[in-house]
Amino acid sequence: MHDDSLKKTILVALCVCIVSSLLVTTAEVSLRGYREENKRLYRIDNILLAAGLSGKKNDAVRIYEERVRPVLVDLRSGKPVPRSDFNDVLNIDSFDIRRLADDPEYGRSIPEGADRAGLARVPAYMPIYFILEGGEVHRVVFPIYGHGIWSTMYGFIALERDLKTVRGFTIYEHGETPGLGGEVDNPRWKSTWKGKQAYDEEGNLRIGVEKRDVDPTSPDAVYHIEGLSGATLTTHGVNGMVKFWLGDNGYGPLIERLRKDIYGYL
Ligand SMILES: Cc1cc2nc3c(=O)[nH]c(=O)nc-3n(C[C@H](O)[C@H](O)[C@H](O)COP(=O)(O)O)c2cc1C
């Protein structure tokens, strides 16, 4: 065969393709474990960040194991799901929001007019995270998600034990534009959530993320988070998702239950 024959060119190209695809597949399979572990650690970091517990990088898992109690909750009743009811899909250790939302048994459609997060379907069960101090519930971290302008944004909101005061807010996954909607992930903006009131004294949901001037001395200021400039649509998305998840179709029934007896819940 001549060096420049067509047959030889095709043979070499084929060999390169086969070797490359083998390399890529091997890398993908062997790195899957690392990727899953990194995702788990990133999630832990963000739960701790929302809860105001973030320590040094290497400490995160230790702090999580000592201070955080994850519980899977039936959102309709607000009751915890016992481990004996877990199966392949309904399982706090392998919980997958998208898989549960699409599942006919474990997901549910959002009633018309109540879909403030633009999600259409959500899981009927969600994991929540109790932060313990001296064996008692100190804070509660709730996963939240909803649509921005380009993407679904995923995050956490943490409430103090009074179930009204915000301790922290994080967004750990989104596809909004860097410098505009991407500022949802800006630590300075996220820090403005701390100390805001999600509910009033009567338990009405009052928190709002909006681009409007609120007199900082007015009684409304404790419920108001200033929206992101140049990102009205992302701001609207964050407002909708927080209101949805803290409302009657999200964690409302659970929060009601916790208000009655937070210590007896675990
Ligand atoms: C390339 C491009 C990317 C944009 N990305 C975002 C975004 O991530 N979030 C957002 O709310 N608006 C984004 N916008 C702007 C919106 O179209 C809209 O102008 C903006 O939300 C208005 O916000 P403002 O009233 O604060 O100026 C983007 C616009 C362009 C042209």
Ligand as a Chemical Component Dictionary entry (heavy atoms), coordinates in Angstrom:
data_LIG
# 
_chem_comp.id                   LIG 
_chem_comp.type                 NON-POLYMER 
_chem_comp.pdbx_formal_charge   0 
_chem_comp.three_letter_code    LIG 
# 
loop_
_chem_comp_atom.comp_id 
_chem_comp_atom.atom_id 
_chem_comp_atom.alt_atom_id 
_chem_comp_atom.type_symbol 
_chem_comp_atom.charge 
_chem_comp_atom.model_Cartn_x 
_chem_comp_atom.model_Cartn_y 
_chem_comp_atom.model_Cartn_z 
_chem_comp_atom.pdbx_ordinal 
LIG C1  C1  C 0 -27.194 39.409 25.761 1  
LIG C2  C2  C 0 -28.169 39.795 26.834 2  
LIG C3  C3  C 0 -28.193 39.075 28.011 3  
LIG C4  C4  C 0 -29.090 39.413 29.030 4  
LIG N1  N1  N 0 -29.124 38.670 30.182 5  
LIG C5  C5  C 0 -30.020 38.954 31.141 6  
LIG C6  C6  C 0 -30.086 38.193 32.351 7  
LIG O1  O1  O 0 -29.319 37.259 32.588 8  
LIG N2  N2  N 0 -31.034 38.540 33.257 9  
LIG C7  C7  C 0 -31.917 39.580 33.059 10 
LIG O2  O2  O 0 -32.760 39.813 33.914 11 
LIG N3  N3  N 0 -31.840 40.335 31.946 12 
LIG C8  C8  C 0 -30.928 40.043 30.986 13 
LIG N4  N4  N 0 -30.861 40.807 29.863 14 
LIG C9  C9  C 0 -31.614 42.055 29.829 15 
LIG C10 C10 C 0 -33.055 41.895 29.629 16 
LIG O3  O3  O 0 -33.282 41.680 28.284 17 
LIG C11 C11 C 0 -33.721 43.193 30.133 18 
LIG O4  O4  O 0 -33.237 44.259 29.405 19 
LIG C12 C12 C 0 -33.406 43.442 31.595 20 
LIG O5  O5  O 0 -33.905 42.397 32.365 21 
LIG C13 C13 C 0 -33.986 44.759 32.077 22 
LIG O6  O6  O 0 -33.439 45.024 33.360 23 
LIG P1  P1  P 0 -33.360 46.505 33.970 24 
LIG O7  O7  O 0 -34.780 47.013 33.946 25 
LIG O8  O8  O 0 -32.836 46.326 35.349 26 
LIG O9  O9  O 0 -32.415 47.259 33.099 27 
LIG C14 C14 C 0 -29.980 40.486 28.847 28 
LIG C15 C15 C 0 -29.936 41.207 27.651 29 
LIG C16 C16 C 0 -29.054 40.878 26.645 30 
LIG C17 C17 C 0 -29.051 41.677 25.386 31 
# 
loop_
_chem_comp_bond.comp_id 
_chem_comp_bond.atom_id_1 
_chem_comp_bond.atom_id_2 
_chem_comp_bond.value_order 
_chem_comp_bond.pdbx_ordinal 
LIG C1  C2  SING 1  
LIG C2  C3  SING 2  
LIG C2  C16 DOUB 3  
LIG C3  C4  DOUB 4  
LIG C4  N1  SING 5  
LIG C4  C14 SING 6  
LIG N1  C5  DOUB 7  
LIG C5  C6  SING 8  
LIG C5  C8  SING 9  
LIG C6  O1  DOUB 10 
LIG C6  N2  SING 11 
LIG N2  C7  SING 12 
LIG C7  O2  DOUB 13 
LIG C7  N3  SING 14 
LIG N3  C8  DOUB 15 
LIG C8  N4  SING 16 
LIG N4  C9  SING 17 
LIG N4  C14 SING 18 
LIG C9  C10 SING 19 
LIG C10 O3  SING 20 
LIG C10 C11 SING 21 
LIG C11 O4  SING 22 
LIG C11 C12 SING 23 
LIG C12 O5  SING 24 
LIG C12 C13 SING 25 
LIG C13 O6  SING 26 
LIG O6  P1  SING 27 
LIG P1  O7  DOUB 28 
LIG P1  O8  SING 29 
LIG P1  O9  SING 30 
LIG C14 C15 DOUB 31 
LIG C15 C16 SING 32 
LIG C16 C17 SING 33 
# 
